[in-house]
Amino acid sequence: MSQSSDRLEPSPGADRDPQASRSSSAESTANSRSTEPILSATGLTKTYGDGDDAVEAVDGIDLEVKRGTVVGLLGPNGAGKTTTIKLLLGLIIPDAGTVRVDGTDPIDDPRASYRSVSAMLEGARNSYWRLTVRENLRFFARLADRPADADRIDALIEQVGLTAKADTTVNELSRGMKQQVSLACTLIRDTPIAFLDEPTLGLDVESSLELRRQLRDLVERESRTVVLSSHDMDVIEAVCDRVIIMNDGRIVADGTVDELVDVFQTRTYRFTLEALVPDAARRTLAERFGVDEWTERGPERSFEVALQGDAFYDLVAVLERTNCTFLGVETIEPDLADVFLEVTGGGATTDDVGSRQRHTFEGRGTGRPEESGGEPRVEHRENR
Ligand SMILES: Nc1ncnc2c1ncn2[C@@H]1O[C@H](COP(=O)(O)OP(=O)(O)OP(=O)(O)O)[C@@H](O)[C@H]1O
């Protein structure tokens, strides 16, 4: 979808008067609004097509989002993230279920809902490339109930790091900069809710890091409610308060990044062996533990494997039985990539894993790292 912000334009004359006198009933409505979820969905369902071609994209989702939180929607390709966002925005009609956006119904009264939301869908396409950065922001600011003034526009341009490019046309900017302009165009309307669908899609590592930093900065300064979808676990970990993992149109996990890591308790280990690894060992490790990638480093061979509970001891027993000379094992702190694999049963690879904190245990033996006696040496590996 493109030009999402156009489609979210409020109707002329639909403006609310911010200075309107507040009756006590209006106050109590405002108070109850501040405690109720700013966004909710019940039984949300959407199937595309019919008959043999039917695709159940969203299958009975219930969801509540508190004000001022940043929620990450994560899941493999086709999980239903974009469809969910479009349903919440009222851009597509659900087959069943209800949605409330800041006290409004985006299906019955889309204009009322559009005052509360802005969206950046599919990356950098929601700005006008023949206009300058500042012209874009002026344009999008004017779509708001209370248009931002020149100072606010300059401040936002500065926050996304584009002051030097403020009067440059967007088509002359790099892809990362275009994405920053899109983000600024989405945020300039100062809506209480912003949807960001894959905001770092297609960015190089540097630009992705920069956008992530700016996003967190903006969210902290302005306490917006943000719903952000991404395949990029580093983005989700860096920016989100809460993570919802989708698979096959359903929510399969919902919690804080820390909670999910605790719940799923997957540990990834790197085992290092002497070079002569018997074929029987390789075969058994592949069949029982899915070990099919080995790293060769001089006289050492190593592999990484995600294990739960007693599987660690089972693997060590296989190494002993097949006469492998075991040089050491490191534990790698689980992160969202591991959780994601665990919950969805696939759909991403551990190549997606970004930064990991490693607890390295050295020395020969077959004991579990915690029992190997050595003090763990903590390393930090940056993959980004
Ligand atoms: N307009 C459409 N017509 C038919 N099927 C669709 C349409 N849009 C999405 N789908 C299908 O619905 C399912 C969910 O798609 P959706 O785009 O919501 O997933 P997603 O999690 O956002 O995926 P991705 O991460 O790849 O963008 C997929 O099987 C997709 O092929």
The ligand as a Tripos MOL2 file, in Angstrom:
@<TRIPOS>MOLECULE
LIG
   31    33     1     0     0
SMALL
NO_CHARGES

@<TRIPOS>ATOM
      1 N1         -4.6970   -8.5830   -0.6910 N.pl3     1 LIG1
      2 C1         -4.4790   -9.8710   -0.4480 C.ar      1 LIG1
      3 N2         -5.1070  -10.8290   -1.1750 N.ar      1 LIG1
      4 C2         -4.9140  -12.1470   -0.9330 C.ar      1 LIG1
      5 N3         -4.1110  -12.6120    0.0530 N.ar      1 LIG1
      6 C3         -3.4670  -11.7150    0.7820 C.ar      1 LIG1
      7 C4         -3.6130  -10.2990    0.5900 C.ar      1 LIG1
      8 N4         -2.8410   -9.6490    1.4970 N.ar      1 LIG1
      9 C5         -2.2480  -10.6030    2.2240 C.ar      1 LIG1
     10 N5         -2.6150  -11.8300    1.8150 N.ar      1 LIG1
     11 C6         -2.2010  -13.1140    2.3910 C.3       1 LIG1
     12 O1         -2.5480  -13.0950    3.7630 O.3       1 LIG1
     13 C7         -1.5220  -13.6950    4.5480 C.3       1 LIG1
     14 C8         -1.0480  -12.6970    5.5870 C.3       1 LIG1
     15 O2         -0.3810  -11.6340    4.9020 O.3       1 LIG1
     16 P1          0.1910  -10.3600    5.6500 P.3       1 LIG1
     17 O3          0.7220   -9.4440    4.5990 O.co2     1 LIG1
     18 O4         -0.8190   -9.8410    6.5820 O.co2     1 LIG1
     19 O5          1.3510  -11.0150    6.4810 O.3       1 LIG1
     20 P2          2.6540  -10.3500    7.1240 P.3       1 LIG1
     21 O6          2.8640  -11.0210    8.4330 O.co2     1 LIG1
     22 O7          2.5480   -8.8740    7.1210 O.co2     1 LIG1
     23 O8          3.7480  -10.8280    6.0870 O.3       1 LIG1
     24 P3          5.1250  -10.0910    5.6340 P.3       1 LIG1
     25 O9          5.9810  -10.0880    6.8330 O.co2     1 LIG1
     26 O10         5.6260  -11.0040    4.5520 O.co2     1 LIG1
     27 O11         4.7430   -8.7230    5.1330 O.co2     1 LIG1
     28 C9         -0.4530  -14.1450    3.5840 C.3       1 LIG1
     29 O12        -0.6700  -15.5150    3.2880 O.3       1 LIG1
     30 C10        -0.7050  -13.3000    2.3530 C.3       1 LIG1
     31 O13        -0.3110  -13.9810    1.1860 O.3       1 LIG1
@<TRIPOS>BOND
     1     1     2 1
     2     2     3 ar
     3     2     7 ar
     4     3     4 ar
     5     4     5 ar
     6     5     6 ar
     7     6     7 ar
     8     6    10 ar
     9     7     8 ar
    10     8     9 ar
    11     9    10 ar
    12    10    11 1
    13    11    12 1
    14    11    30 1
    15    12    13 1
    16    13    14 1
    17    13    28 1
    18    14    15 1
    19    15    16 1
    20    16    17 2
    21    16    18 1
    22    16    19 1
    23    19    20 1
    24    20    21 2
    25    20    22 1
    26    20    23 1
    27    23    24 1
    28    24    25 2
    29    24    26 1
    30    24    27 1
    31    28    29 1
    32    28    30 1
    33    30    31 1
@<TRIPOS>SUBSTRUCTURE
     1 LIG1         1 GROUP 0 **** ****
